[in-house]
Amino acid sequence: LGNGISFLIFAGIVAELPTSLSRFVSTWDPSQFFTYLLFLIVAIVTIVGVVFVNDGQRIIRYALPRPAYPTLRRRRPFRCNMR
């Protein structure tokens, strides 16, 4: 499983999007506004959380045995979400 299956899943979601949106508009209930708003807020918070975790870095400090390069930074950023 590689990028091909991800592309197929994405294509399936995009293909169903017009049908889902038309179904959502046709079944709109104004009394459920706060439920829709809560769902939208949870979706946005989830996306922001995934982006935050995916882009996370941790700075690791290290010491060299001798100062061969005095201008060399002694810190290295490591990705937290390495594969």
C-alpha positions as CSV (number, residue, x, y, z in Angstrom):
1,L,0.0,0.0,0.0
2,G,1.5,3.3,-1.1
3,N,0.5,6.6,-2.5
4,G,-1.8,4.9,-5.0
5,I,-4.3,3.7,-2.4
6,S,-4.2,7.1,-0.7
7,F,-5.0,8.7,-4.1
8,L,-7.9,6.3,-4.6
9,I,-9.4,7.1,-1.2
10,F,-9.0,10.9,-1.8
11,A,-10.7,10.5,-5.3
12,G,-13.6,8.6,-3.7
13,I,-14.1,11.3,-1.1
14,V,-14.0,14.1,-3.7
15,A,-16.4,12.2,-5.9
16,E,-18.9,11.9,-3.1
17,L,-18.6,15.6,-2.0
18,P,-21.3,17.1,-4.3
19,T,-23.8,14.5,-3.3
20,S,-23.0,14.9,0.4
21,L,-23.3,18.7,0.2
22,S,-26.6,18.6,-1.7
23,R,-28.0,16.1,0.9
24,F,-26.8,18.4,3.7
25,V,-28.4,21.5,2.1
26,S,-31.7,19.7,1.5
27,T,-31.9,18.4,5.1
28,W,-30.9,21.6,6.7
29,D,-32.7,22.1,10.1
30,P,-32.2,25.6,11.6
31,S,-32.9,24.2,15.1
32,Q,-29.8,22.1,14.8
33,F,-27.5,25.1,14.2
34,F,-25.5,24.7,17.3
35,T,-24.9,21.0,16.6
36,Y,-23.6,21.9,13.2
37,L,-21.4,24.6,14.7
38,L,-20.0,22.2,17.3
39,F,-19.2,19.7,14.6
40,L,-17.4,22.4,12.6
41,I,-15.4,23.5,15.6
42,V,-14.4,20.0,16.5
43,A,-13.3,19.3,12.9
44,I,-11.2,22.5,12.8
45,V,-9.5,21.7,16.2
46,T,-8.8,18.2,15.0
47,I,-7.1,19.4,11.8
48,V,-5.1,22.0,13.7
49,G,-4.0,19.3,16.2
50,V,-2.9,17.0,13.4
51,V,-0.9,19.7,11.7
52,F,0.7,20.7,15.1
53,V,1.8,17.2,15.9
54,N,3.0,16.5,12.3
55,D,5.2,19.7,12.3
56,G,6.5,19.2,15.8
57,Q,10.2,19.4,16.5
58,R,12.3,18.8,19.6
59,I,15.7,20.5,20.0
60,I,18.4,18.0,21.1
61,R,21.6,19.4,22.6
62,Y,24.8,17.5,22.2
63,A,28.4,17.9,23.0
64,L,31.4,17.3,20.7
65,P,34.5,15.6,22.0
66,R,36.7,18.5,21.1
67,P,35.8,22.0,19.7
68,A,36.9,21.3,16.2
69,Y,34.4,23.8,14.8
70,P,33.8,26.5,17.4
71,T,31.1,28.1,15.3
72,L,29.1,24.8,15.0
73,R,25.8,24.9,16.7
74,R,25.5,22.4,19.4
75,R,21.7,21.8,18.9
76,R,19.9,19.6,16.4
77,P,16.2,19.7,15.6
78,F,14.6,16.3,15.4
79,R,11.2,15.6,14.0
80,C,8.8,14.2,16.5
81,N,6.7,12.4,13.9
82,M,9.4,10.4,12.1
83,R,8.6,7.3,10.1
